[in-house]
């Protein structure tokens, strides 16, 4: 994996070796055109050396706590069961 930094949006991302080889088919010295997954723009990047900055793309998903389900009374549970049974096929 090669770690690159986009010159346009400053996001740091990784590309796999096969993508780096494909990008090296069109090159100008050690620079190859690589499309940034964060901003979608193409920049000339040095795919032969990685940057040391920490990854910023893809963004880490915010871990959300699941909302506590409200406690249903016996009557509400029975109504819910009846409602769901209407759509069952026999």
WOSULKA-V803257 format. One record per pair of residues at least 6 apart in sequence whose ideal C-beta (glycine too) atoms are under 6 Angstrom apart, sorted by the first residue. I is the first residue (numbers start at 1). GAP is how many residues later the second one is. If there is no record, write none. Layout:
# WOSULKA-V803257
I/GAP
I/GAP
This chain:
# WOSULKA-V803257
1/13
2/13
2/18
2/45
2/48
3/11
3/47
3/48
4/41
5/7
5/46
5/48
6/30
7/36
8/31
8/33
8/35
9/29
9/30
11/27
11/45
11/46
12/41
12/43
12/44
13/24
13/44
20/27
23/9
23/11
23/24
24/8
30/16
30/18
31/13
31/15
32/15
33/9
33/11
34/11
35/7
37/20
38/19
